[in-house]
């Protein structure tokens, strides 16, 4: 069965980039926003780039209702305020995919952690979401180290030659997200372990941002060597 992908906050650069990459392999994507009009504008822009009508505009509530796989792609400072009103809409049939990274600029090329002080048990964005979502709703961290600039550059398809780290405690949910990730051309999904792995992966993003600044590029990413070849 084909599971519908939706994006809460899909109008941002990361959401647009992933929508483009999935659209290139004919996956329909629901673009969610607090504003139906904004969702429509961005969906039209992505559809125009693709030359196909594959993005569907919805407000965030309808995005959750109409999707089985829900990506959270809002800036981290808006995670709690965006997600909390939507939590009652989630069921065990959903998979919430956390794409967020709790970082903000500190100095040029440097980032700092901005996890809420009252979340003493959560050391990463994915752990925070695992804490606030019902236990029977799977939460998977993914796509955290992918540059939105290269994702959105539709003319550079062959150059997206990277690994994406998939993490979480629910094995079946991770398997499904790995399959969806590997629909994207030249992207390999790597099982990065349980939810605790988000503490490392999210900080990898800060490291990549520093490299991008230092080398004046937007293309830095990861490719892990020594892994078994994909079957």
C-alpha positions in Angstrom: 0.0 0.0 0.0 1.3 3.5 -0.9 1.4 5.7 2.2 0.7 9.4 1.7 3.5 11.8 2.6 2.5 15.1 4.1 4.7 17.9 5.5 3.8 20.1 8.4 5.5 23.4 7.6 6.1 22.1 4.1 6.3 25.7 2.7 9.8 26.2 4.1 13.0 25.5 2.1 13.6 21.9 3.5 10.0 20.9 2.8 10.1 22.4 -0.7 13.4 20.5 -1.3 12.1 17.2 -0.2 8.8 17.7 -2.2 10.9 18.4 -5.3 13.0 15.3 -4.9 10.0 13.0 -4.3 8.1 14.7 -7.0 10.9 13.8 -9.5 9.9 10.1 -8.8 6.2 10.9 -9.1 5.4 10.8 -5.3 2.4 13.0 -4.4 3.1 15.2 -1.5 0.8 17.2 0.7 2.2 20.6 1.5 0.9 21.8 4.9 0.9 25.3 6.3 -1.1 27.3 8.8 -2.3 29.3 5.8 -4.1 27.5 3.0 -3.1 30.4 0.6 0.6 30.0 1.4 0.4 26.3 1.0 -1.2 26.8 -2.4 1.4 29.3 -3.5 4.3 27.0 -2.6 2.6 23.9 -4.1 2.1 25.8 -7.3 5.8 26.8 -7.4 7.0 23.3 -6.8 4.5 21.9 -9.4 5.8 24.4 -11.9 9.4 23.3 -11.3 8.4 19.6 -11.7 6.1 20.2 -14.7 3.6 18.0 -12.9 0.7 18.5 -10.5 2.0 16.4 -7.6 1.9 18.8 -4.6 -1.4 19.3 -2.8 -1.9 22.4 -0.6 -3.6 21.9 2.8 -3.7 23.6 6.2 -1.6 21.6 8.8 -4.7 20.0 10.4 -5.8 18.5 7.1 -2.3 17.5 6.2 -2.2 15.3 9.3 -5.7 13.9 8.6 -4.9 13.0 5.0 -1.4 11.6 5.4 0.1 8.5 7.0 3.7 9.7 7.0 3.9 13.3 8.4 7.2 15.2 8.2 7.8 18.0 10.6 9.9 20.6 8.7 9.3 23.8 10.7 12.1 25.8 12.3 12.9 24.2 15.7 11.8 27.3 17.6 8.2 26.7 16.3 8.1 23.0 16.9 6.1 22.9 20.1 3.7 25.7 19.2 3.0 24.1 15.8 2.7 20.5 16.9 0.8 20.7 20.2 -2.6 21.6 18.7 -2.1 18.8 16.1 -1.3 16.0 18.6 -4.9 14.8 19.1 -5.1 14.1 15.3 -2.3 11.6 15.4 -3.0 7.9 15.6 -0.9 4.7 15.7 -1.4 4.5 11.9 0.7 7.7 11.5 4.5 8.0 11.4 5.9 11.4 12.5 9.2 12.1 10.9 11.3 14.7 12.7 13.4 16.7 10.3 14.1 19.5 12.7 17.4 20.5 14.3 17.6 22.6 17.5 20.2 25.0 16.4 20.6 28.7 15.9 23.4 30.9 14.6 25.9 32.0 17.3 28.9 33.3 15.3 29.6 33.0 11.6 29.7 29.3 10.9 28.9 28.3 14.5 25.7 27.1 16.0 24.4 26.6 19.5 21.8 24.2 21.0 18.4 25.8 21.7 16.5 23.0 23.3 14.0 24.3 25.9 15.4 24.5 29.4 12.4 22.7 30.9 12.9 19.6 28.7 15.5 18.2 31.0 15.2 14.6 29.7 15.4 15.5 26.0 18.9 16.0 24.6 17.7 16.2 21.0 14.7 17.4 18.9 13.7 13.8 18.2 13.8 12.8 21.9 11.7 15.9 22.7 9.0 14.9 20.1 9.1 11.3 21.3 8.3 12.7 24.8 5.4 14.8 23.8 3.7 12.4 21.2 1.6 9.5 22.5 3.7 6.3 22.9 1.7 4.5 20.3 2.6 7.0 17.5 5.9 6.1 15.9 8.5 8.9 15.8 11.5 8.7 13.3 14.3 11.2 12.9 15.4 11.6 9.3 16.7 14.0 6.6 18.5 16.2 9.2 21.8 16.5 7.4 20.5 17.2 3.9 21.1 20.7 2.5 17.9 22.4 1.4 19.9 24.3 -1.2 21.0 21.2 -3.1 17.6 19.5 -2.6 15.9 22.4 -4.3 18.4 22.6 -7.2 16.5 20.6 -9.7 19.3 20.9 -12.3 21.8 19.1 -10.2 20.1 15.8 -9.8 23.2 13.6 -10.3 25.1 15.4 -7.6 22.8 14.3 -4.7 25.1 11.4 -3.7 24.8 11.3 0.0 23.6 9.2 3.0 20.6 10.1 5.1 20.5 8.9 8.7 17.2 7.2 9.8 16.8 6.8 13.6 14.2 5.8 16.1 13.0 3.0 18.4 10.2 1.7 16.2 11.8 -0.7 13.7 8.9 -1.0 11.2 8.5 2.7 11.1 12.2 3.1 10.3 11.9 0.5 7.6 9.1 2.4 5.9 10.9 5.7 6.0 14.1 4.1 4.7 12.1 2.9 1.7 10.6 6.3 1.1 14.0 8.0 1.4 15.6 5.6 -1.1 13.0 6.5 -3.7 15.0 9.7 -4.1 17.7 9.4 -6.7 21.3 9.0 -5.4 20.2 9.0 -1.7 21.1 6.1 0.5 19.3 5.5 3.8 21.4 4.4 6.8 19.9 2.9 9.9 21.5 5.1 12.6 20.0 3.3 15.6 17.6 4.4 18.2 16.3 7.7 19.3 19.4 8.5 21.3 21.4 8.7 18.0 19.6 12.0 17.3 21.9 13.6 19.8 24.8 13.0 17.4 23.1 13.4 14.1 21.6 16.8 14.9 25.1 18.0 15.9 26.4 16.7 12.6 24.2 19.4 11.0 26.0 22.1 12.9 29.3 20.7 11.7 28.2 20.7 8.1 27.0 24.3 8.4 30.4 25.2 9.5 32.0 23.4 6.6 29.6 25.1 4.1 30.5 28.5 5.5 34.3 27.8 5.5 34.3 26.5 1.9 31.6 28.9 0.6 29.3 26.1 -0.6 25.9 24.6 0.3 26.7 21.1 -0.7 28.4 19.4 2.2 26.9 16.1 3.3 27.8 12.6 4.5 28.7 9.3 2.8 29.6 6.5 5.1 32.2 4.1 3.9 32.5 0.4 4.6 28.7 -0.4 4.8 27.3 -3.4 3.0 26.1 -2.6 -0.5 22.4 -2.0 -0.9 20.6 -5.1 -2.2 
